Amino acid sequence: MQISSAADEFLRERLWGVLVTTRSSGAPQASMVAYDWNGTDLVISCRGSAAKFINASRRDQVVFTVSDDVDCATVSGRAVCHATGAERDAATERVRLRLLDGAEWGAAMLDQDIASGLDAVGRVTITVVPEHVRLVQPLG
């Protein structure tokens, strides 16, 4: 999938976004999360008991949005959930490294979970594989 260089840069420069999943009732559920965007996909890390993980495991269509004042990037795509394994471990490390740039407290939290064992603490990841990325910058 092709995205504009402006959208790629916008997503790379920010740390926080909102993941929207679908509850079993069909209602939307939104969660603010830290993320890492590598130009191909974005990853988040959370607990396996979190509603966002449960919802994304049940229905993989998700929306992720990042805003900065009136500028906003929206990523629509498919969630790939990893409860264990090498992909989960690598995605967790991606988020941890990203958190070192502005949210060191979050990186320290992931460091503790890594030291305790990701399986033991129930740490999981969601990779959002984009199907569509849109950047809206109404003033620029």
C-alpha positions in Angstrom: 0.0 0.0 0.0 1.3 3.5 -0.9 1.0 6.4 1.5 2.1 9.9 1.0 5.4 11.0 2.4 3.6 13.7 4.5 1.4 11.0 6.1 4.4 8.8 6.8 6.3 11.7 8.4 3.2 12.7 10.4 2.8 9.2 11.9 6.6 8.8 12.5 6.8 12.1 14.5 4.1 11.4 17.0 3.9 8.9 19.9 0.2 8.8 20.9 -2.9 7.8 19.0 -6.4 6.4 19.5 -7.2 2.8 18.5 -10.8 2.2 17.8 -12.1 -1.4 18.0 -15.6 -2.9 18.0 -17.2 -4.3 21.2 -19.2 -7.5 21.0 -22.4 -5.4 21.0 -21.2 -3.6 17.9 -20.4 -0.4 19.7 -17.1 1.3 19.2 -14.4 1.3 21.9 -11.6 3.8 21.8 -8.3 3.6 23.6 -5.5 6.1 23.7 -2.2 4.3 23.2 1.5 4.8 22.5 2.5 3.3 19.1 5.4 2.8 16.7 4.9 3.3 13.0 7.7 2.0 10.7 6.2 3.0 7.4 4.6 -0.3 6.8 2.5 -1.0 9.9 2.0 0.3 13.4 2.2 -1.6 16.7 0.9 -1.2 20.2 1.5 -3.1 23.3 -1.1 -3.8 26.0 -2.3 -6.4 28.5 -4.2 -9.4 27.1 -7.1 -8.6 29.4 -7.5 -5.1 27.8 -10.7 -4.5 25.9 -8.8 -3.3 22.8 -7.0 -6.7 22.5 -10.1 -8.8 23.2 -12.1 -6.7 20.6 -9.3 -6.8 18.0 -8.9 -10.5 18.5 -12.7 -11.0 17.8 -13.0 -8.5 14.9 -9.9 -7.5 13.1 -11.1 -4.4 11.4 -9.8 -1.3 13.3 -9.2 2.4 12.9 -6.3 4.2 14.4 -6.1 8.0 14.5 -3.4 10.5 15.4 -4.2 14.1 15.8 -2.1 17.3 16.3 -4.2 20.4 16.7 -6.5 20.3 13.6 -4.2 17.9 11.6 -5.2 14.3 11.7 -4.0 11.0 10.2 -6.4 8.1 10.1 -5.2 4.5 9.5 -7.9 2.0 8.6 -6.8 -1.6 8.5 -6.6 -5.1 9.9 -5.4 -5.9 13.4 -3.1 -8.9 13.9 -3.0 -9.9 17.5 0.0 -11.6 19.1 -0.5 -13.1 22.6 2.9 -14.8 22.6 6.0 -15.6 20.5 8.7 -13.9 18.6 6.5 -11.4 16.7 4.9 -10.2 20.0 8.4 -9.9 21.6 9.8 -7.9 18.6 6.7 -5.6 18.5 7.0 -5.0 22.3 10.6 -4.0 21.7 9.6 -1.6 18.9 7.2 0.2 21.2 9.7 0.2 24.1 12.3 1.9 21.9 9.8 4.4 20.6 8.7 5.3 24.2 12.3 6.2 25.0 11.7 9.3 22.8 9.3 11.3 25.0 7.7 8.8 27.4 10.6 7.2 29.3 8.2 6.2 32.1 6.4 4.0 29.5 9.7 2.4 28.4 10.5 1.8 32.1 7.1 0.1 32.5 7.8 -2.2 29.5 11.4 -2.9 30.9 9.8 -4.2 34.1 7.4 -6.4 32.1 10.2 -7.7 30.0 12.2 -8.5 33.1 9.2 -10.3 34.7 8.5 -12.2 31.5 5.9 -11.0 28.9 3.9 -14.2 29.2 3.9 -14.0 33.0 2.5 -10.5 33.0 0.1 -11.1 30.1 1.7 -8.5 27.7 0.4 -8.8 24.2 0.7 -6.7 21.0 -1.6 -5.5 18.2 -0.1 -4.9 14.8 -2.3 -2.7 12.6 -1.7 -3.5 8.9 -3.0 -0.5 7.0 -5.5 -0.8 4.1 -6.0 3.0 3.9 -4.1 5.9 5.3 -5.4 9.5 5.1 -3.8 12.7 6.3 -6.0 15.8 6.7 -4.3 19.1 7.2 -6.9 21.7 6.7 -4.7 24.7 7.4 -1.6 23.5 5.6 
